[in-house]
Amino acid sequence: MTRLSTMCGALALAVAGLAAAPAALAETSYSFTSETGDYIGQGQTRSYTAADSTIAISGNAEQLELSVRRGSDNWRIELGAPRGQRLQPGRYYFAERSPFRTGRSPGIDVGGNGRGCNRIWGSVYVQQIEFGADGAVTALEATGLQRCERDNAPLLTAKLRYNVQPMALALDSDAGDYVGQGVRKDYAGDTSTFALSGNDSYLIYNASGQRDSWMAILRPPTGQTLRPGTFPITRFGDANSFGFDFGGNGRGCNRVAGSVTVNAVDVDPATRMVTGLSADFVQNCEAGSTALRGSIRYKR
């Protein structure tokens, strides 16, 4: 079987007449999952959003705090960079209780509702972080992992979102799929980088991280514009099908079948550049029976 080996070359996407859409609302939320026996979370799972809670952030690149209030619930989450450093997208291991961290350890301290830890073992994953001109945190997406009082204590996993839009790729490949090779992975800003390029006649999405490089190309049916909806796919598209091609790591398809669902797309009306994309797909390489399923989220 002939395989396309130049996937990462000059792959282009023609997207005719891409219509502008309202920009996605930034997400502000807090959630945690607590294993049985965890002192802070008490083995519960909770979720809070800006619609039902008061969520505020303070601090800067060296040390920040997220506070969450709803009814009788009152949570406080502190994250700290290793001393002398600034928080940026990436993974920070061997975290200690934030106000009392030693040496070059990063900091974490999740507590609330009258409960706190004296000693902490944990990790901090920063997916997105932005700052204003004064250095204050203006946007944050992070995950904190915390064990209270001992290194083998039950785990608390906390997810922090403040004024951010999704930036991620998720893949789930059947074992026999040529492109995905059975991969099941999630890529986010703590491990990966993402790029979206193109205007109303052309669009390419790239994701790189965890030893992988992926590319997606999209083309609406001939004479149509890229718009929300679910469409059957072929590699180059035609009047009745959506052109779609996902590949990477040196692997690509000569023929594809399946479907793509465009959930949302944003276009800058002044430049016609695509600025946001949310899409889910199922791709059958060489129109076979095995599939690669994926979800693309780029500021949408």
C-alpha positions in Angstrom: 0.0 0.0 0.0 1.4 3.4 -1.0 1.7 5.8 2.0 2.0 9.5 1.8 5.3 10.4 3.4 5.3 14.2 2.9 2.5 15.1 5.3 4.5 17.7 7.1 5.4 19.5 3.8 3.4 22.1 2.1 -0.1 20.9 3.0 -2.7 23.4 2.3 -6.4 23.8 3.1 -8.8 25.8 1.0 -11.6 27.2 3.1 -14.0 29.3 1.0 -15.8 32.2 2.4 -15.2 31.5 6.1 -17.9 33.3 8.1 -17.2 35.2 11.2 -18.6 33.9 14.5 -18.8 35.4 17.9 -15.7 34.9 19.9 -15.8 32.2 22.5 -16.4 33.2 26.1 -13.4 32.7 28.3 -13.9 30.0 31.0 -13.5 30.6 34.7 -14.0 27.5 36.9 -12.6 25.3 39.7 -13.1 21.6 40.2 -11.4 18.9 42.2 -11.4 15.1 42.5 -10.5 13.7 45.9 -9.6 10.1 46.5 -11.1 8.3 49.5 -9.1 9.3 52.6 -7.9 12.6 51.3 -8.2 15.1 54.2 -8.8 18.3 52.1 -11.4 17.0 49.6 -12.9 14.4 51.9 -13.2 11.9 49.0 -15.6 14.1 47.1 -15.8 15.6 43.6 -16.9 19.2 43.3 -17.2 21.7 40.5 -17.6 25.5 40.6 -18.1 28.0 37.8 -18.3 31.8 37.5 -22.0 31.4 37.0 -22.6 29.9 40.4 -19.6 31.0 42.5 -17.3 33.9 43.2 -13.9 33.0 41.8 -11.0 35.5 42.0 -7.3 35.4 41.3 -4.4 37.4 42.8 -0.7 37.4 42.7 2.0 37.3 40.0 4.3 35.0 38.1 6.2 34.0 41.3 3.2 33.3 43.5 -0.5 33.3 42.9 -3.7 32.4 44.7 -7.2 31.4 43.4 -10.1 31.8 45.8 -13.5 30.2 45.4 -16.7 30.9 47.3 -20.1 29.3 47.0 -22.5 29.1 49.9 -20.7 27.6 52.8 -17.8 26.5 50.6 -14.6 28.5 50.8 -11.5 27.2 48.9 -8.0 28.7 48.5 -5.5 27.3 46.0 -1.9 28.7 46.1 0.7 27.9 43.3 4.3 29.0 43.4 7.2 28.9 41.0 10.6 27.6 42.2 12.3 30.4 44.0 13.9 32.8 41.6 11.8 31.6 38.7 8.4 32.6 37.1 5.5 30.3 36.4 5.1 29.5 32.7 3.5 26.7 30.7 5.1 23.4 31.8 5.2 20.8 34.5 6.7 21.4 37.9 7.4 18.3 40.0 8.3 17.7 43.7 6.1 20.6 44.9 6.0 21.4 48.6 3.6 23.4 50.7 3.8 26.8 48.9 4.6 29.2 51.8 7.3 26.9 53.2 8.9 25.4 50.1 12.6 24.7 50.3 15.4 24.9 47.8 14.2 24.9 44.2 10.9 23.2 44.9 7.7 24.6 43.3 4.8 25.3 45.6 1.2 24.1 46.0 -1.3 24.5 48.8 -5.0 23.5 48.3 -7.2 24.0 51.4 -10.5 25.3 52.5 -13.7 24.7 54.5 -11.6 24.8 57.6 -9.0 22.2 56.5 -5.4 22.6 55.5 -2.2 20.6 55.3 1.0 21.0 57.4 3.2 19.2 54.8 2.5 18.6 51.1 3.8 16.4 48.3 2.6 17.4 44.9 3.0 18.6 41.3 1.8 21.7 39.3 0.9 21.5 35.6 0.5 25.0 34.0 -1.3 24.8 30.7 -1.8 28.5 30.1 -0.8 31.6 32.0 -0.9 35.3 31.1 0.0 38.6 32.8 -1.0 42.2 32.6 1.3 45.2 32.3 1.6 45.4 36.1 2.6 41.7 36.3 -0.6 40.5 37.8 -2.1 37.2 36.5 -4.9 37.8 34.0 -5.5 34.3 32.7 -4.7 30.8 34.1 -5.2 27.2 33.2 -3.5 24.8 35.6 -3.8 21.4 37.3 -2.5 20.7 40.8 -1.8 17.3 42.3 -1.6 17.2 46.1 -0.9 14.6 48.8 -1.5 15.9 52.4 0.9 15.1 55.3 2.7 12.1 53.7 4.1 11.2 50.2 1.7 8.2 49.8 -1.5 9.9 51.1 -4.7 9.8 49.0 -4.5 12.2 46.0 -6.4 15.4 45.4 -6.5 16.6 41.8 -7.5 20.3 41.4 -8.2 22.0 38.0 -8.0 25.8 37.9 -9.4 27.9 35.0 -9.5 31.7 35.1 -10.4 33.7 32.0 -9.0 31.1 29.5 -10.2 29.5 26.3 -9.4 25.8 25.5 -6.1 24.9 23.8 -5.9 21.1 23.5 -5.9 18.0 21.3 -7.3 14.6 22.2 -6.7 11.5 20.1 -8.1 8.0 20.4 -6.9 5.6 17.7 -7.9 2.0 17.0 -5.0 -0.5 17.3 -4.9 -1.1 13.5 -5.2 2.6 12.5 -2.1 3.5 10.4 -1.8 7.2 11.4 -2.6 6.9 15.1 -1.0 3.5 15.7 -3.3 2.9 18.6 -2.4 6.1 20.4 -4.7 7.4 23.2 -3.3 10.8 24.3 -4.3 14.2 25.5 -2.2 17.2 24.6 -2.4 20.5 26.5 -0.2 23.5 27.1 1.9 22.0 29.9 3.4 19.5 27.4 2.5 20.8 23.9 2.3 23.7 21.6 -0.4 24.5 19.1 -0.7 26.7 16.0 -3.6 27.6 13.7 -2.8 29.3 10.3 -4.9 30.3 7.4 -7.6 32.6 6.2 -10.9 32.2 4.4 -9.2 30.1 1.7 -6.7 28.1 3.7 -6.3 26.6 7.1 -3.8 24.3 8.9 -3.7 23.1 12.5 -0.5 21.9 14.1 0.1 20.3 17.5 3.6 19.3 18.8 4.4 17.6 22.1 5.1 14.4 23.9 7.4 13.3 21.1 4.6 13.7 18.5 3.9 16.2 15.7 0.4 16.3 14.2 -1.2 18.3 11.5 -4.8 18.6 10.4 -6.0 20.1 7.1 -9.7 21.0 6.5 -11.5 22.0 3.3 -15.3 22.6 3.1 -17.3 21.2 0.3 -16.8 22.9 -3.1 -18.6 26.2 -3.2 -19.3 26.3 0.5 -17.8 28.0 3.5 -16.4 26.5 6.7 -19.3 26.5 9.1 -20.7 24.5 12.0 -22.1 21.1 11.1 -21.3 17.5 10.6 -19.9 16.4 7.2 -18.7 13.2 5.5 -15.0 13.5 4.6 -12.6 12.6 1.8 -9.0 13.7 1.6 -9.5 16.5 -0.9 -13.2 17.1 -0.7 -15.7 17.7 -3.5 -19.1 19.2 -3.9 -20.6 16.6 -1.6 -17.9 16.0 1.0 -15.6 17.9 3.3 -11.9 17.8 2.6 -10.1 16.6 5.8 -6.6 15.1 6.3 -5.0 14.4 9.7 -1.6 12.9 9.9 1.9 13.2 11.5 5.0 11.5 12.8 5.8 10.7 9.2 2.5 9.0 8.5 -0.4 10.1 6.3 -3.3 8.7 4.2 -3.8 8.6 0.5 -7.6 8.2 1.0 -9.7 9.0 4.0 -13.3 8.3 5.0 -15.3 9.2 8.1 -16.8 12.5 9.3 -15.8 15.9 10.8 -18.0 18.0 13.1 -17.2 21.7 13.1 -18.5 22.9 16.4 -17.4 26.5 16.1 -15.0 28.7 14.0 -13.9 32.3 14.5 -12.5 34.7 11.9 -11.0 38.1 12.2 -13.3 40.2 10.0 -10.5 42.7 9.2 -7.8 40.2 8.1 -9.9 37.1 7.4 -7.5 35.1 9.5 -9.0 32.1 11.4 -8.5 32.8 15.1 -10.5 30.0 16.8 -11.6 26.4 16.0 -13.5 23.6 17.7 -13.8 20.4 15.7 -14.2 16.7 16.3 -13.5 14.0 13.7 -13.4 10.3 12.9 -10.9 9.4 10.2 -10.6 6.0 8.5 -7.3 5.9 6.7 -7.4 4.3 3.2 -11.1 4.1 3.8 -10.6 1.1 6.1 -12.5 -0.1 9.1 -10.1 1.1 11.8 -10.5 4.7 12.9 -8.7 7.6 14.5 -10.9 9.8 16.6 -9.9 13.3 17.6 -11.0 16.6 19.2 -9.3 19.9 18.3 -9.8 22.9 20.6 -8.0 26.1 19.6 -9.4 29.1 21.6 -12.9 27.6 21.2 
